Structure formats: C-alpha cells, structure tokens
Amino acid sequence: MSFHIKKTPKKMLFLYIKNSFIP
C-alpha cells in the first residue's frame, strides 16, 4: 500500500481513508 500512497495525492488519500472508516 506504500506505493499507492506515493502515487495518491494527500487530499485523495484523506478522502480514501475517510471513506474507509465511514462506509
């Protein structure tokens, strides 16, 4: 998943994590 974080912008990553916690 580390390679995914490097390619994903911080804003998109934040939304991704937020959606993971809140389905």
PEPEWO-V230271 format. One record per backbone hydrogen bond with DSSP energy under -0.5 kcal/mol. NH is the residue of the N-H (numbers start at 1). CO is the residue of the C=O. If there is no record, write none. Layout:
BEGIN
<<NH;CO> <NH;CO>>
END
This chain:
BEGIN
<<5;1> <6;2> <7;3> <8;4> <13;9> <14;10> <15;11> <16;12> <17;13> <18;14> <19;15> <20;16> <21;17> <22;18> <23;21>>
END
